[in-house]
């Protein structure tokens, strides 16, 4: 924890570590003075402001190589953000306008209704840190007449480079070997702003201060000035990792490698929502804030079997990776009225505590405890694995998450079960070349993934107890989300990924043939990414529970790859029962395995009047594994009763970004937990 405490010390001098000493280094000069000043201040003693300001300015000069022209009374709370303000405050409007105009200039109409709704990205390395901004727009699923503008501002710092700079500036005494001990320690702050525009063009040109200068809004005075229907987020993320690898001597050209690693992460997040006309709220309520803290640990192991070709290169024949992760988080939701802000701005202690809330801290004072309307606690366990044979590899991931929400003394408990399967195909010769260059010339090239296909299943349900029973008695108590994600490689793999991409668009999205033609005509090229989400709620679950077995088995047979005339036979109960009793392989074996899982689920539904989600999950995973077309899911859950949405991203023939969105059906929310939050007015 001292590594993280030190990072906090360097990056924000109004949030110093509580530790009084450091084992890997010694503070020197102005940094040591600033440390002592903070220690005295924490004890409640007065510090001469002039001396503190001089020390702060001297630190600024040594770390960033120039004077701090914003002055000692700058509104920015840390040396880092003073420097960021120096870098972009006078030219961010020019940068934003140039980026936006370039985007609008190249926005093209591809074949009638096909639109390119890409955003723009800008980044700047700044010595000891780097900053990046990103603006993306997407249609609002709640309101078809407006667009969501999502602005992201990222600051990243690597511990080793920052410590090296401090050593060169004579601010710390540390050995070069000790600096290496901080490899893998990183700090990142991400600001996200969500606001709305009436059109895509208006959103691209919207207020650039929210994109380039979001940190200026995180103070009490700015909260009163927020427009309606706006969301601000700030997240601090720390991570540290370490590991070791064991490789015994090779035997007859074969070698074995084993490794293990551990990782620690910590994050603080604050979310701010200014309420709009359409929000359900109390009179004079105008602001909601959520504060979340999380900690996570993960451990993993890796194994590999390699073959040495005459000391020229080592080729990995088999590989296996296994990782276990555990994360705990807590979240408080606060509600504020206009009268509250009069008190906050007029009371120094209240204002000081409010600034801490905006920095992601929990406050235990009676004034703010009274503002908490609900609390959440999450416990999540993830288990992921990856197995590879030459250029083909498969990844599997499963997780279970507990979400406990407390509002007005009432507790709601939800469980989420996540299952994910990914298949990756790599370029054989590019992988071979990369291995050779890396082993012989210490050069490394990125191995091209020809394609990546992920299928994800999420089931959320409300539990009456604290136990993960996976049993519910009402279709209102759970929801299902199916996600299909596809990514194809670079233009060099055009012949390979064109066919794959067109097939995915046809079978997993409602996009028209014009998008396939863009790829076929080489107007849209890789890397291409397509994401498709199927949201299954109460109506579609009721449809599934009541669908006749004749229709269900016909759909299962088609999903398993049987021709229509053979699949029709499964509508006959006598034929079906005979085939389900006999031993079968291949496609008919698929119908037997998947069909029996459905019967097991239906049997409990009929006899016990309850839905066993464990059995339903097993059925859906088997069904999804064989699925080659999303329409078979629509056959089970009702074509008009599910909501499908997603997006497509790629590059035009000129190398410019391309992005488009799709949706069909009635929007029913993003799942059970999301719906409960919105109904309960929890941001």
Helices and strands as residue ranges (DSSP letters): H 2-11, E 26-27, H 29-42, H 49-64, H 79-88, H 92-106, E 109-110, E 114-115, E 120-125, E 130-139, E 147-158, H 159-168, E 172-173, H 176-180, E 186-197, H 200-204, H 209-212, G 214-217, H 220-223, E 230-247, E 254-274, E 285-309, E 313-337, H 338-346, H 348-358, H 366-369, E 372-389, E 392-407, E 410-426, H 428-441, E 449-463, E 471-472, G 475-477, E 478-488, G 491-493, H 494-508, H 513-520, E 524-536, H 538-546, H 549-559, H 564-567, G 568-571, H 573-581, H 586-608, E 611-612, H 613-626, H 631-637, E 643-652, E 657-664, H 672-679
